[in-house]
Amino acid sequence: MATHPTKEIVLSGHRHRYVEAGSGNKTLLLVHGVSSSLDIFDKVVPALSKNWRVLALDLLGFGESDKPANHDYTLHVYANLLLEFLRKTGSLGEGKEVYALGHSMGGKYVITLAIENHGVVDRLILSNTDGFVNIPPVIRAASVWGARHLLEKVVTHKAFVRRAMRTVYYDPSHITKEHFEHNLRMIRDKATFNTIMQLNRNYKKLDLKRMGIRGRLGELKIPTLIIWGDSDKFISPKCAQAARDEIQNSTLKIIPKCGHAPMMEKSKEFVSLIEEFLTS
């Protein structure tokens, strides 16, 4: 579904799919969240690539990137992969700037990237990001091996996927047949489901607070934009305020009548906020 031709790159021995659009010394890195892929940015890449060199990749375990079984997925693993990606794509160096945008769980990865590698990220954008809410016990329980068979039957059922997708949007009319079928195929891919289960089992190593990253948010001195949909049913807008309070030099923008994926539901407003932030 990617709007631009895709490429492949090997990071830490694993093949990754990515998109590169636009040109210049200012790179905007787009990072998706769990159960997603670079395709979530399809609507905004054309507009953003007019002003910046845009890079978006399928994270390890998702999309069309490799999905190694029983991999140790952690905040630092993903942050290190992003750093390697930036290096191998020639995004770092004198006279160059990197702006990192993370959506949902991807927000935790770009936060970790910025904190663990001072000077790599010049500006940070967090969209409906994970990391500022406690993980419900039911999610932790779903990670046990015995729950896998039942859980897989439930979450791969058409009706469940349809309900889940409707929950993502304030206005479900944005869900096209193509979009629904794409997501259904993705969640029914056993390797992708394995990744999700492994992430659940590894939740402690993916938690900002437990891994000591949340306590270091004060180290973030770079300008940070926080974007949230006012009707996000996955991660409450209350978490947006928590992020704003804990991250210095941050600005919070709430998009009205918008759910968990503003880059899809309110793409024009999303792009406009990013353009204003990166050119100010």
Secondary structure, DSSP 8 states (H G I E B T S, - for coil): --SS-EEEEEETTEEEEEEEES-SSEEEEEE--TT--GGGGTTTHHHHTTTSEEEEE--TTSTTS---TT----HHHHHHHHHHHHHHTT--STT-EEEEEEETHHHHHHHHHHHHSTTT-SEEEEES-SSSS---HHHHHTTSGGGHHHHHHHHTSHHHHHHHHHHH-SSGGG--HHHHHHHHHHHH-HHHHHHHHHHHHTGGGG-TTTTTSGGGGGG--S-EEEEEETT-SSS-HHHHHHHHHHSTTEEEEEETT--S-HHHHSHHHHHHHHHHHHH-
